[in-house]
Amino acid sequence: SCVHTENSFVLISEIIAVEETEFYKKQRNIGRWQKMAKLHAFTVHYVKKARNHRWRCSNVTFWCADELLCNQWIQALKELLEMQKSRPKQLLVYINPYGGKRQGKRIYEQKVAPLFSLASISTDVVITEHANHAKDNLFEVNIYKYDGVVCVGGDGMFSEVMHGLIGRMQKDSGIDQNNPKASLVQCNIRIGIIPAGSTDCICYSTVGISDPVTSALHIIVGDCQPLDVSSVHHNNTFLKYSVSLLGYGFYGDILKDSEKKRWMGPMRYDYSGFKTFLSHHYYEGTIAYQPAKHTHGSPRDKESCRTGCYICKKSGKQLAEQNKEHGLKHEEGEEEWKVIKGKFLAINAVSMSCACPRSPKGLSPAAHLADGSADLILVRKCSRFDFLRYLVRHTNQDDQFDFPFVDVYRVKCFQFTSKLSEDNESNVMDIGKKHFGQFCRDHPACCCNIVNSTWNCDGETLDSSAIEVRVHCQLIKLFARGIEENCKDEAAHSQSNIEQIL
């Protein structure tokens, strides 16, 4: 299962392509290089692992004088590559030419397309022309002839493709997305992310780096990472799907303010973040949630989700057995709901760590990609200084939940409502109906006109303050493998092996 010379090797699973190579022995003659007898050679293109989870395409050429032996090697290696059934052969690619720094098309054509061609992957490329172009297109094309869907862009582009793919699967299976209790059909067509946007949080949290070449190589070798998806409903009406952050209060206010300043580019998040911190708005409301009793971890156990995560495997298996026993129906009525009311600066529900270069641990360092749960983080009313202490801990190794005003729970579903929505609309399930509060009357006068915040759903705004959220275990799959453990050690070992081969 590997190509090796002496004590060094390259795994078949990390070989990209094998091709016959023209190779000539040369000798110096009267000040000129002259081609001599032709030797028979083949080149192996393979994954070269570098530091910080970065992958690159490298190659090594093997040669010999025996043509038959050379052809036997080429044939044997190609047959081994054909046996790698998880590798995609045909991909549907959506490119957002407007996202980020408008480099999506160039990044794909210069860095990604040559690698797909080398790996003999055929592609159908769609350049999106307007919002929801990819989402709408996924309802029309024959997606079943593809081994995967690739999006070139940022988190917004991924969200669009995810919504289109999940929606198409439910439509084809006769599932009503507006039913918050519906068991959604799993999407077996994998999604690949080529990062080319302002924010690439999902790529960073599932691969370990936002790098187009690295992501392309993960797609080529056929990696597969299941991913939980949370559905968001309001009064039996489907609103959005989320895979990373659902944030009300601080992160919702940042997004709402930054949307007015898109002309500033990525800097708008810094400006809006500082402005939101100074305003120090807080909101009163009530949260009802069901604990994720099936999961084997907890938000504060410091068990980070890594490649081959045993917590995700156990939780996924346990949930699958439960669903089989219950006939794919949610037995909510028998589950205990816990109700919390209070004044909150931030309410965050994360389905992954939400790590990024500025916050290497993310909002919840021990959140898992595929365990069927979300970490619900409640930051209660506190002083600006205390809130700043909390925010700073996202950038260092200290326990960011070790504050008296911060609570964190691992949940499988939750609901939130505020005074305004309680007055105007019926509560989703009448849980804690009599306990919902209102915006704090003793708040400084400069902020008294604010009644509700906005939900930040993976970087998109949701204006409804009364929502019901449910986690769907391993609903989609990505061309990724999670964050690899001890990447630096592996990189050093791999580099040593390759140097010996060469």
PyMOL commands that set and color helices and strands:
alter all, ss='L'
color gray80, all
select helices_A, chain A and resi 12-14+51-53+67-82+104-118+133-138+143-145+155-173+201-207+212-220+250-264+267-279+310-325+332-334+384-395+419-424+433-435+445-447+487-501
alter helices_A, ss='H'
color red, helices_A
select strands_A, chain A and resi 2-5+8-11+15-29+32-49+55-64+90-95+122-127+148-153+190-195+225-234+237-242+245-249+283-291+338-350+374-380+406-418+455-457+460-462+467-478
alter strands_A, ss='S'
color yellow, strands_A
deselect
rebuild
show_as cartoon
